[in-house]
Amino acid sequence: MSLSKNWTLEDVEGEVFRIVKDEKQLGEDFTKETRFEEVGLDSLTLVRILVAIDNSMGVWLEGGALTPDNLHDVRSLAASVQALLDGGVPASR
C-alpha cells in the first residue's frame, strides 16, 4: 500500500491486522479483537510491527504514545495510527 494513500480507519485496521498476523505468524483464529496479550506479543515483535507500520503507512508511534490502552488489540492500535495519519495524537480506548 502506498504512503500517499488516503487511509480510512477500515484500511488502517486491515493493514495493522495483516502486519500483526504476519509478524506473529498467527492462524485463522486471530481476529481484530484478539487481545495482544493472548498471542504473547513481546517487545521485539512490537518493534517489528511498528517498523512495518512505518514502512507501510509512514507513521511512527513514539514510545510515549504507546499505552496499554492502544496496545490492547488491532482495533486500538489502528485507532492510534489513524489519529496520527489525521494529524492528531494517538487514541486510547
C-alpha positions in Angstrom: 0.0 0.0 0.0 1.2 3.5 -0.8 2.3 6.0 1.8 0.3 8.7 -0.1 -2.9 6.8 0.1 -5.9 8.4 1.9 -6.3 5.9 4.7 -9.7 5.1 6.1 -10.0 3.5 9.5 -11.1 0.3 7.8 -7.9 0.4 5.6 -5.7 1.0 8.7 -7.3 -1.8 10.6 -6.9 -4.2 7.7 -3.2 -3.2 7.3 -2.4 -3.4 11.0 -4.2 -6.8 11.1 -2.1 -8.1 8.2 1.1 -6.8 9.8 0.5 -8.3 13.2 -0.7 -11.6 11.8 2.4 -11.8 9.5 4.9 -10.8 12.2 3.5 -13.2 14.8 2.7 -15.9 12.2 -0.8 -16.2 13.6 -3.5 -18.5 12.4 -7.1 -18.1 11.3 -8.4 -17.8 14.8 -6.7 -14.4 15.2 -9.1 -11.5 14.8 -9.0 -7.7 15.1 -10.4 -8.1 18.6 -7.9 -10.7 19.8 -6.0 -9.2 22.8 -2.3 -8.9 22.1 -1.5 -10.4 25.4 -3.4 -13.6 24.3 -0.9 -14.1 21.5 2.2 -13.3 23.5 3.2 -10.1 21.8 6.7 -9.3 23.1 8.7 -6.2 22.9 10.8 -7.4 19.9 7.7 -8.3 17.9 6.2 -5.0 18.8 9.2 -3.1 17.4 9.0 -5.2 14.2 5.2 -4.3 14.0 5.9 -0.6 14.5 8.6 -0.6 11.8 6.3 -2.4 9.4 3.5 0.2 10.1 6.0 3.0 9.5 7.2 1.4 6.2 3.7 0.8 5.0 1.8 3.9 6.2 4.6 6.4 7.0 3.6 6.7 10.7 5.8 6.1 13.7 4.3 5.7 17.1 6.7 7.2 19.7 7.4 5.3 22.9 5.3 7.8 24.9 2.4 7.2 22.6 2.3 3.5 23.3 0.0 2.7 26.2 -1.8 -0.4 27.4 -5.0 1.1 26.0 -3.7 1.5 22.5 -1.8 -1.8 22.6 -4.8 -3.8 23.5 -5.7 -5.3 20.1 -5.6 -4.5 16.4 -8.5 -2.1 16.6 -7.0 0.0 19.4 -3.6 0.2 17.7 -5.2 1.0 14.4 -7.2 3.9 16.0 -3.9 5.3 17.2 -2.3 5.0 13.8 -5.4 6.6 12.2 -5.2 9.5 14.6 -1.6 10.2 13.6 -2.4 9.9 9.9 -5.1 12.5 10.5 -2.5 14.8 12.2 -3.7 14.2 15.7 -2.4 12.3 18.7 -2.8 8.6 19.3 -6.2 7.5 20.5 -6.8 5.5 23.6 -9.7 3.0 24.2 
